Each structure stands twice: as structure tokens, then as C-alpha cells.
């Protein structure tokens, strides 16, 4: 009974944390309870404890927001922090070389998690840091899917695939035909699949052990693509990030 209660509390805490996003950085208690789907008295009790632990903080006008301690805890011992640190100078090199938006992403369970976004010029309205996308509707996701184990690929492609834009590929047969070519070239070139008006190109990043652990991608406004230059630069950047991870593991 005690174990079940602990799991139930943990899942509710996660739902409270997940209720915040870019459009709702600070919430009143009633709104937080509604977004989390938790009764108001229970939300009040959990929020009070989370406030005392620094996981949540008081915001203006009786609102509640995520606490800095949550960010601190998340970074401690995280492999994602090491990846971001290793990748950062090479992402900046891509930004200066190609003058386009640059992303760093990982697969997290069954979605793409964007770890970093370097903006160039006008911001792209989606795919920003800490956002999640489906695997099939971005160059970042498709390049990592191409290098994923066959059973993982089949699991993803056997599920209903939502259409993010008019050019998102949702036919699993077409995707199965696309993946071997991505694996051979190490580049996913996806016009309009994630956002209409933009083209993404991505390549995988190898970890210190040689497995694909992430992807680096660039985003061009449609009509300005330079696939040859982008491919060369992406492959160079991915190799440099891999070597940085190898060197860090040997220290």
C-alpha cells in the first residue's frame, strides 16, 4: 500500500511540473490543478510541499512557477549536460558558417527532445529548446530513427502517425523506404515535414562508445537551401562533437 501511494504521489508531482510550458510559465493554483487534472485540495497540498523544497516558487499576482532548484537537480550528473557542453562550440561554428538555425536533439523514449537551439535571424516558431516533437516529422527525428534498432523502428512505424504539416510523411511504407537512404548518406533532408516554409537537414552524433546518441540539424527557410554546404558542415560538426565526447571520456 505504501509503495502504491508513493508512486501515485510521484506521478502527480510530474503532472504538476508538466503543466508549465512557454505559454504558461506562471499559473494560479486553480489553473494548475485544472491543467494537471488533479483535485484542487490535493494540488494545494502538493504545491505547498514543492514550494517548501524549492521545486516551485511564488510568482507575481499569487501565481506559481517552476523553481530554480528543479533546474539545478536536473543538471546534476546528467549525461545531457555533458553532451550540450561538448556540442556547444561546434553548434556555434555551424551557426557562423551556414547562418541558419542550429538544433541539438536526442531521442527520449518515443519522441524527439530538443536540447539546444541557436537562432539566426528571424526565430522559427517551433522546435525550441525543451520542446518535444514526434519522431517522424523532423529531420532530427528521422535521422535518429534511421540508426535505431529494427524493433524500435517497427514500434514507431506501427503506430498512427500524425501530420504536423502538409508535407509530413505519415505513410509507414514510404518512411520504411526512406530510412535506408538516410542511413547510407548519414543525412536526413526533409523539406516542409515539420514546418511549412522550412527545410531541415540533420546528421547523427556518435557517443564515446560509437552508438548514435543525438543529432545535429540546421533549418533553412524554403528556397534558400544549400544542401551540399550544409551536408559537409553537418558531418564535420558531428565528427568534432563525437571526438569531444571521446576525449572527455578519456580524461
N, C-alpha and C positions, 0 to 999 in steps of 0.2 A: 504493500500500500504506500509506503514512504517513497519507494522508487518511482511509482507511477505519479505521485504528487510532484516530485522534483522535476520529472520530465514535462509535466503539464505546465509548471511554472516557467521552465526554460523556454518552451515553445511560445508562451505568451510574451515573455520578455523579448524574444526575437521578433514577434509580430509588432510589438510596440516600436522597436528600433526600425523595422522595415517600413513603418508608416510615414517616416520622414523622407522627403526627396527634394529635388531642386525647387519644385514649386510649392513645397510645404516645409520650409526649414524650421519654422516655429509654429506650434499648434496649441490651441486651447485644450483643456482636458477633455471636454465633451467631444471635440473633433477627433482627438487622438483615440478615444475609446471607439468612436464610430469607424475610423479608418482601420483600426486593429481588429475590429469585430469582437471586442471584449466588453463585458458589462462594466458600466461606469464605476460601481464601488470597487470592483477588482482592479480596474485601471488605476483608480485613485491610490489604492494600497501599493500596487507595484511601482507606480511612478514615485511615490514618496520614498520607497526604499532605493530606487535607482537614483533619485536626487541625492540621497544621503551618501551614496557610493561614488558620486561624480559621473555616473554614466549618462545622466541627463542634467540639464541646467535650466534655471529660470530665464525666460526671455522677457521682452517688453510686453506690457499690457496683459499680464497674467498668462503668458504663453510659456510653453516648454520646448526646449530644443535639445539636440544631442550634445553630450558633454565632451570636453576635450580629453577626458580620461579614457573614453571609449576609443578614440583615435590612438592614444598612447598604448593601450593594451593591444590593439590590433597590430601595431608595428613591432612589438617585442618578439624577436625570434622568427619573424615572418620571412619565408623564402621570397615572397613577392617584393619585399623591401630590397633584398639583395639584387633581385632582377632589375628593379627600377633604377637602382644606383649604378649597376653595371651598364645599363642601356642608355642612361641619360645623355652622356656626351655624344653618343652615336646618333641618337634621335635628333639632337641639336645640329649635328653635322648634316643629316638628311634635310632638315628644315632649311638650312642655309644653302645647301647645294641645289635643291629642287624647288624651293619656295612654294611649298604646298603644305597642307595639314599632314601631321605625322601622328600615328597611333601605335601604342604598345598594348597588346591584348593577350589574354590567356583563356583556355577552356576551363570553366568551373562547373563541374557536374555536366549539365546538358545545355549550357548557354555560354556565350562569349562575354567575358568581363573585361572592360576597357580600364587598364591600369594608368595610362598616361595619354594625354592629347596635347600636342604642341600646335598652336594655331598660327596660321599665316594669313593675313588679310582678314576678309570677312569671315566670321565664325560659321561653321557648319552646325545646323540646329539639332543634331543628334549624334550619338556615339561618343559622348563626352566621358571624361574620367569618372569612374564608378558606375557607369551605366551598363546594363546588360542587354544583349541582343540574342535573337535566335541564331543558331549556327549556320543556317543555310542562306541567310540574307545579307552577308557581307563578305568581302574578300578575306578579312581576318579569320572569320569562322570557316570558310571553305578551304583555305589553305591548311588549317589545322585538322579539319575533318579528313582531308586527303591523306594525311600522315597518321591518322588514328587507326587503331586495330580494327579489323574487319567486323567484329561483333559490335563494336561501338558505332561504326558507320551504319550497319544494318538497323540498330536500335533507333538511331536518329532518322533514318530514311523510311522506316516503317510507321512513323507517327505522322499525323496530319501536319502539313507544313503551311504556315500562314503566309500570306502575301503582304510584304511591307510596302512594296511599290509595284507599279505596273510591270516592271522588268524582273522582279524577283522570281527565280526559278523554283517552282513548287512541285514539279513533276519528278518523283524519285528516280524514274528511269533515266531522264535527262541528266540528273545530278550524278547518277552512277557512271554514266558515260563521261562526264566532265572530270571526275576526280583523278583518274589515271594520268590525264594530261597535265593536271596541276602538279601531281607528284613528280612527273618526269621533269618538268620545267622549273619546279620549285617556286612558281609564281601563279597566284590567282589574279586574274584580270577580269573585273566584274563591273561592267557599265550599268549604272542605274539600279542595281539589285537592292541596295539598302536605302538609297535616297535618290529620288528623281532629280536629275540635273547634276549628278556627281558620279565619278568613276573611281573605284577603289582598286589598288594593286597591293598585294601582300605576299610576304615570304615567311617561311618558318624560322624560328630561332631554336638552335640546339642548346641544351643544357650541358653542364660539365661532363655528364655521362654519355652524351651523344644522342639522347632522345629529344624529340620535339617538345618544348615546354611552353612556347609562346609564339607570337607572330608580330612582325612589324609591318605596318602598312602606310600608304600615302593616299591622299584623296585629292583628285583633280576636279575642278568644275568641268562639266561636259564641253567638249570641243577644244579643250586646252591640253589634252592628254599627251604625254611624251613617254610612251611605254618602253622604248629602248633605254632611254636615260634613267627612267625610274627602276627598271629591272636591274640594271647594272648597279645603281646606287643601293637598292634594297639588299641585293646579295652581298655587297661589301659590308653594309651596316650589320646585317645579321651575322656574318662571319666575325666581325670585330666584337660584337656582343658575346658571341659564343666564346671567343678567346678570353675576353674579360672574365667570364664566369669560370673558365678553366683555370686561369691564373689565380682567381680569388679562392678557388677550392684547394689550390696547392699551397696557399700561404699558411 
